[in-house]
Amino acid sequence: MRLTSVTLAVLILTGTAVDAATPLKAIRYTPDITVVLGGITVTPQNIAEDNLAGAVTLVTAGTYPNGTDIIAYDHLATGDQLLTFDTDLTLPGGLTVRPGDVVRFNGITYTLEFDATANGIPLGVMTDAVSEIGPNDLLLSFDVTVTLGSITADDEDLVRFHSGMFSLFFDGSAAGIDPSLDLDAAHILTSDGRLLLAFDGSGTVGAVNFTAEDMLEFTPTTTGWELSYDGLAEHSGWFGAQLHGLSAVTKPPPKPVVPGFDPNSGGGRAGSGVFPGSTRVFGMGTPNAVPGNSCILIYAVGPNGVPDSPPGSVDDPLLGTGGTNASGLFVDAMGNPGIAVSPRLRQGERIFAVDVCQGRVGQVVTVSTTPVPAASTLGLALMIGVLALMGLRARRVKS
């Protein structure tokens, strides 16, 4: 594989299996051929959910013509689903897509989430893996080698498409994957940054053997590999098939946290943690270990005095964007503590934080100078005692 000067979003080298696979509650997938799994017939036009205890059910992911295969998939926390297809297709509502496009389906309507043509993906190239990190933040893999500006991505790689820019996120061969294999499915566990991956053939990586119906887990921080899902051990019907479109739910799922400001970071009134003149705010939300995630937005309440619903839809100005780290603390795009805001916060301004990845809106707080700390009970008693002693001395002097 080629060497590039691109700085990887995640440093990856050939690794060994040193971490236990993340416990999963369920996974969703589609096969490349019709199979029977857990007594349920699953076609390449279906998405199935496997509870990892033997039960498989079909989920509603739209209806598509025979001969149209779903080749990439992600199930989002909002309930929306991302899909790609292996052929040109006109969807209900009139949206026409090509195999490189990523479509968002909310259960009723289809919208274009990633426009392959507009973003320089050549005709004939398929997007065969997709996973969302956050809004305008996708992981993508293609069925052939593609050049995207200064980046060359092979079919065993993952690129990150974040706010209109591409970067290399996972370099498959550098992580030990045989370059002859194609990455067929991917899902990122945003709670810890690990990757769930499936390939189109058999191989060995980090002393772990796998086949085309298996799912591997890769830990970027330790470059460790584990077998997360053994297809044939779960369902004999996987024999001869490949696992495509993939999404997973961890067990237990991460508990969403309403984002809020740190009362100890800036000394704002009533513990708001924000104060006049500040260009950075601190707080906590749902943990997200993906570097550079942009889940947290900081808004000011607009002139109408009422927070917009949804946030930013009427007159609330956006002050800053950042994310959270693995501990849930607010961080900027470089992982530094706090989220930068502009312009500087003003006395009396009302602000609030929004977690767009979890759909949580924080409490509105008022920017204010630090109040004088209330006297403690012991301090108050000492003060009264001192005043009483001074009064006693004053009476003695007069007498």
PyMOL commands that set and color helices and strands:
alter all, ss='L'
color gray80, all
select helices_A, chain A and resi 173-175+231-234+236-238+269-271+377-398
alter helices_A, ss='H'
color red, helices_A
select strands_A, chain A and resi 24-31+35-37+40-42+47-50+56-59+70-75+81-85+89-90+96-97+102-105+110-114+127-134+137-142+146-148+151-153+158-162+165-170+183-189+194-199+203-205+208-210+215-219+224-229+243-250+260-261+280-281+283-284+296-300+318-324+330-331+339-340+350-355+360-361+365-366
alter strands_A, ss='S'
color yellow, strands_A
deselect
rebuild
show_as cartoon
